[in-house]
Amino acid sequence: MLTDLERGKLTRRQFVVSIATLAAGSLAAPGALSAPPVPAGFRAVSVNHITVKVPDLRRTSKFYQEFFGMPLRQQSATTHILGVGKSFFGIEQGDNQPASVNHYDFGIENFNPDAIRARLTELNLKVFGYFTGIFQVQ
């Protein structure tokens, strides 16, 4: 989907609708489609946030605010944080590159950073970033 957006085969509006559909799917009633797999020690219970990088921060932020009614929660010169229920949607100013998903984070049930770090180490995964409970794994 992201490749299609970057190549112009998907409009920004189609991309937005796809992201909204993805987010709405996370709100489906438990067991509505099928029983979820048993997690290996940690359970993702929500999409905490999704952050995108875009060529025009203000234009993109205005679009999401007006089209989806997302309130502006925080802002800086290079980042806008828009509210989506208990989650948020981050928009960052990119370097004149096509829009891209920068990252997404899950809300983890009974979050324990030390236990997660230990499990990632057991799996030989390198943790290269850690910010307020959010791990970035390489």
C-alpha angles and dihedrals in degrees: 000000000000091000090052090051092050092048093049094248090115123048122225088248091055089047091051092049090050092051090047090051090050091050092046090052089060088061095056116124113270110267093012092127103018141319111291118242117262107259121236095240102313131065123208106214102174146005100257095193147325122219125199132189115221138179093236114036099183096044092048093045091050090051094053093044093051100035098044101021092239110167119228104245101174138356143184132175091278106025138051122191114204123193121243106175107289090341132065142221116224122207118192129188108250131201099264090284122131116278114280140175104254097188146319131213133205128218106238122211111243091359112213112176095195093053092047092048090050092050092048089051090051088054090051091243117147117229106213100171138029123180123168095324097324117118124200111203125200 
